[in-house]
Amino acid sequence: MAYVISDSCISCGSCAGGCPVGAISEGDGKFEIDADTCISCGACAGACPVGAISEE
């Protein structure tokens, strides 16, 4: 199951740097995860300083 980024995202970019498959990109006001590319590894959730990332 893919991970998602909630509205509590502060757009710091920590998650994007930790994604091994490049599934995270900057969207409109927050970062977004491409569900088709996401391999559900959880690296992004561990990198998020505000806990804005969770499994869908």
Contacts in CASP RR format, 6 or more apart in sequence:
PFRMAT RR
TARGET T0000
AUTHOR 0000-0000-0000
METHOD contacts of the structure
MODEL  1
MAYVISDSCISCGSCAGGCPVGAISEGDGKFEIDADTCISCGACAGACPV
GAISEE
1 40 0 8 1.000
1 55 0 8 1.000
1 56 0 8 1.000
2 33 0 8 1.000
2 35 0 8 1.000
2 38 0 8 1.000
2 40 0 8 1.000
2 55 0 8 1.000
2 56 0 8 1.000
3 33 0 8 1.000
3 38 0 8 1.000
3 40 0 8 1.000
3 42 0 8 1.000
3 44 0 8 1.000
3 45 0 8 1.000
3 53 0 8 1.000
3 54 0 8 1.000
3 55 0 8 1.000
3 56 0 8 1.000
4 33 0 8 1.000
4 35 0 8 1.000
4 53 0 8 1.000
4 54 0 8 1.000
4 55 0 8 1.000
4 56 0 8 1.000
5 15 0 8 1.000
5 24 0 8 1.000
5 30 0 8 1.000
5 31 0 8 1.000
5 32 0 8 1.000
5 33 0 8 1.000
5 44 0 8 1.000
5 48 0 8 1.000
5 52 0 8 1.000
5 53 0 8 1.000
6 52 0 8 1.000
6 53 0 8 1.000
6 54 0 8 1.000
7 30 0 8 1.000
7 52 0 8 1.000
8 50 0 8 1.000
8 51 0 8 1.000
8 52 0 8 1.000
9 29 0 8 1.000
9 30 0 8 1.000
9 31 0 8 1.000
9 48 0 8 1.000
9 50 0 8 1.000
9 52 0 8 1.000
10 49 0 8 1.000
10 50 0 8 1.000
10 52 0 8 1.000
11 26 0 8 1.000
11 29 0 8 1.000
11 30 0 8 1.000
11 31 0 8 1.000
12 49 0 8 1.000
13 24 0 8 1.000
13 26 0 8 1.000
13 31 0 8 1.000
14 47 0 8 1.000
14 48 0 8 1.000
14 49 0 8 1.000
15 24 0 8 1.000
15 31 0 8 1.000
15 44 0 8 1.000
15 45 0 8 1.000
15 47 0 8 1.000
15 48 0 8 1.000
15 53 0 8 1.000
16 22 0 8 1.000
16 24 0 8 1.000
16 25 0 8 1.000
16 26 0 8 1.000
16 31 0 8 1.000
16 44 0 8 1.000
17 24 0 8 1.000
17 47 0 8 1.000
18 43 0 8 1.000
18 44 0 8 1.000
18 47 0 8 1.000
19 43 0 8 1.000
19 44 0 8 1.000
20 39 0 8 1.000
20 41 0 8 1.000
20 43 0 8 1.000
21 37 0 8 1.000
21 38 0 8 1.000
21 39 0 8 1.000
22 37 0 8 1.000
23 33 0 8 1.000
23 34 0 8 1.000
23 37 0 8 1.000
23 38 0 8 1.000
23 39 0 8 1.000
24 31 0 8 1.000
24 32 0 8 1.000
24 33 0 8 1.000
24 34 0 8 1.000
24 44 0 8 1.000
25 31 0 8 1.000
25 32 0 8 1.000
25 34 0 8 1.000
26 32 0 8 1.000
30 52 0 8 1.000
33 44 0 8 1.000
33 53 0 8 1.000
35 56 0 8 1.000
40 55 0 8 1.000
42 53 0 8 1.000
44 53 0 8 1.000
45 51 0 8 1.000
45 53 0 8 1.000
45 54 0 8 1.000
45 55 0 8 1.000
46 53 0 8 1.000
END
